[in-house]
Amino acid sequence: VSFEGQYFTFTDMQASPQPKQRPHPPIWIGGNSPRARRRMAEFGDGWHATAMPFDELKAGIADARRKWAHRGRAGGPVFSLRIPCAIEGVSQEVLHYQPRRPGRDHLTGSIASIVERLGAYRELGIQHLVLEMSTQSHAATRASLEAFASLIRPQLEG
């Protein structure tokens, strides 16, 4: 590929290895705003929300589906969510900071309550989940991930 612009110029540039997905890797657009969902419907393959309260996430997914259909796109977008996660009795927060944006949601509580909440996310159409554990120690993050893998995930399969 070659490009000549005001600030950058390159000639016969190649990328290697080539992406396996065709025509390109999936493009997921992040952001909680209506504009992010508009960009997703126009240019992307999925929408990645971050820690939205459940009712806002539900409304955002409905908005994304409307925008997708309005564009006449076949199929539907992938829905992904990043959310802070803390399992009662396992996770241990060692760093606390004020959220940059008020109203961020958290996936916290007992194993049973987290399984229930994840089922509700699945019913909304969430297909991919990123568990945010950046405020936990390394040991607590490992314990939380092991508990999630052994105690929560098996209850979601099927």
Secondary structure, DSSP 8 states (H G I E B T S, - for coil): --EE-SS-EESS---SS--SSSSS---EEE-SSHHHHHHHHHH-SEEEEES--HHHHHHHHHHHHHHHHHTT-SS--EEEEEEEEEETTT--B------SSTT---EEE-HHHHHHHHHHHHHHTEEEEEEE-TTB-HHHHHHHHHHIIIIIHHHH--
